[in-house]
Amino acid sequence: MDNRINEIRRKISALRLEMADVEAAVRDCINGDRDCTPQALVQMDLRRKVNLLVGEWKAAGGSDVLPDVRGRMRLRSVKIVGSPERANTRR
């Protein structure tokens, strides 16, 4: 069962990263005053898939905190520009 839970977590993580890319594409379209309907539909489909996977994860016995894009981005190393104290405040 743990393998199934880990597999679902990996799928959720991958979908969330893909969603971040799609959200960036939607923002670019909006900022460029273009139609973002296709990207928005893809984004809604990805959200639906994540919701289904979360339901499967809970049904399989998952109970800890699911990975979050913002949390994962915080764990990545921050490129130091200037002083290290300044870089630490951005995390």
Phi, psi and chi 1 to 4 in degrees:
 res  aa     phi    psi   chi1   chi2   chi3   chi4
   1 MET       -  -35.9 -163.4   56.3   81.1      -
   2 ASP   -62.3  -35.6  -74.2  -23.0      -      -
   3 ASN   -62.9  -40.0  -72.2  -22.0      -      -
   4 ARG   -64.8  -42.8  177.3   72.8  179.6  138.2
   5 ILE   -63.2  -44.0  -68.7  171.6      -      -
   6 ASN   -65.2  -37.5  -71.4  -26.0      -      -
   7 GLU   -63.3  -43.5  178.2 -174.3  -26.2      -
   8 ILE   -64.3  -41.6  -66.8  170.0      -      -
   9 ARG   -59.9  -42.3  -75.9  175.6   58.4  105.1
  10 ARG   -63.3  -41.7  -80.6 -168.2  -68.4  -84.4
  11 LYS   -63.9  -42.2  -73.0  179.8 -177.3  179.1
  12 ILE   -62.8  -43.5  -70.5  171.3      -      -
  13 SER   -60.7  -44.7  -66.8      -      -      -
  14 ALA   -63.5  -42.9      -      -      -      -
  15 LEU   -64.5  -38.5  -75.1  172.9      -      -
  16 ARG   -66.5  -38.1  -74.9 -174.6  171.2  167.4
  17 LEU   -65.4  -41.1  -70.8  173.7      -      -
  18 GLU   -63.8  -39.1 -172.9  177.7  -13.5      -
  19 MET   -62.1  -37.6  -85.8  179.2   33.4      -
  20 ALA   -62.8  -39.8      -      -      -      -
  21 ASP   -65.2  -42.5  -67.6  -20.9      -      -
  22 VAL   -66.2  -40.1  172.6      -      -      -
  23 GLU   -61.7  -38.0  -72.2  170.6    4.9      -
  24 ALA   -65.2  -39.4      -      -      -      -
  25 ALA   -65.3  -38.8      -      -      -      -
  26 VAL   -63.8  -44.9  168.7      -      -      -
  27 ARG   -61.3  -41.0  -80.3 -167.7  -61.8  -83.2
  28 ASP   -61.1  -42.5  -72.1  -17.0      -      -
  29 CYS   -64.3  -43.5  -73.1      -      -      -
  30 ILE   -65.0  -44.0  -70.2  171.7      -      -
  31 ASN   -64.4  -30.0  -69.6  -22.5      -      -
  32 GLY   -88.6    7.3      -      -      -      -
  33 ASP    55.9   43.6 -160.3   26.4      -      -
  34 ARG  -115.0  165.2  -64.2 -179.9  -51.2 -128.0
  35 ASP   -71.5  127.8 -178.7   26.6      -      -
  36 CYS  -113.9   18.7   64.8      -      -      -
  37 THR   -57.0  -48.0  -57.0      -      -      -
  38 PRO   -60.7  -42.9  -19.2   28.5      -      -
  39 GLN   -67.1  -38.3  -68.3   88.8   -9.9      -
  40 ALA   -65.4  -37.7      -      -      -      -
  41 LEU   -66.1  -39.6  -68.7  173.7      -      -
  42 VAL   -63.4  -42.3  169.3      -      -      -
  43 GLN   -61.5  -43.8 -175.8  178.2    8.5      -
  44 MET   -64.3  -37.8  -71.1  178.6    4.1      -
  45 ASP   -65.4  -40.6 -174.8   49.7      -      -
  46 LEU   -64.1  -40.4  -70.8  171.7      -      -
  47 ARG   -62.8  -39.8  -73.2 -177.8  179.4  179.0
  48 ARG   -62.7  -43.1 -177.8 -172.3   56.8   79.9
  49 LYS   -63.4  -41.3  -71.5  178.1 -177.5  177.3
  50 VAL   -63.5  -43.3  167.6      -      -      -
  51 ASN   -61.0  -40.7  -76.2  -23.7      -      -
  52 LEU   -64.5  -41.9  -70.1  173.5      -      -
  53 LEU   -66.7  -36.3  -75.4  172.2      -      -
  54 VAL   -63.1  -40.4  167.3      -      -      -
  55 GLY   -62.1  -42.8      -      -      -      -
  56 GLU   -64.0  -41.4  -75.5 -177.9   36.2      -
  57 TRP   -60.7  -45.8  176.8   77.8      -      -
  58 LYS   -65.3  -40.6  -73.2 -179.1  179.7  178.1
  59 ALA   -65.2  -30.0      -      -      -      -
  60 ALA   -81.8   -3.1      -      -      -      -
  61 GLY   104.7   10.0      -      -      -      -
  62 GLY   -68.3  132.8      -      -      -      -
  63 SER  -137.9  -11.1   60.2      -      -      -
  64 ASP   -85.3  179.7   42.1  -42.5      -      -
  65 VAL   -73.1  131.8  178.2      -      -      -
  66 LEU   -76.6  152.2  -72.5  169.4      -      -
  67 PRO   -63.8  147.4   17.6  -25.1      -      -
  68 ASP  -126.9  139.5  179.5  -24.1      -      -
  69 VAL   -59.9  -45.7  171.7      -      -      -
  70 ARG   -62.7  -41.1  -73.7 -171.7 -176.9  113.3
  71 GLY   -64.0  -40.2      -      -      -      -
  72 ARG   -68.5  -36.1  -66.5 -173.2   73.8  176.8
  73 MET   -67.3  -35.2  -64.9  -57.7  -75.1      -
  74 ARG   -65.3  -31.1  -81.3 -173.0 -137.0  128.1
  75 LEU   -74.5  -22.3  -65.4  175.6      -      -
  76 ARG   -68.8  150.9  -69.1 -175.5  179.2  178.7
  77 SER   -68.9  142.5   61.0      -      -      -
  78 VAL   -93.9  130.7  175.7      -      -      -
  79 LYS   -66.6  125.2 -177.7  178.1  178.6 -177.7
  80 ILE   -82.4  118.0  -61.8  174.8      -      -
  81 VAL  -119.9  115.7  178.0      -      -      -
  82 GLY    85.9 -130.7      -      -      -      -
  83 SER   -90.9  149.6   66.8      -      -      -
  84 PRO   -63.6  -29.4  -16.6   23.9      -      -
  85 GLU   -62.0  -39.7  -63.4   84.1   29.5      -
  86 ARG   -65.6  -40.4 -174.7  174.3  169.3 -151.2
  87 ALA   -65.1  -37.0      -      -      -      -
  88 ASN   -67.5  -30.4  -73.2  -23.6      -      -
  89 THR   -72.9  -20.5   60.5      -      -      -
  90 ARG   -79.5  -17.2  -77.0 -169.8 -124.1  140.1
  91 ARG   -72.3      -  -73.4 -174.4 -172.8  172.1
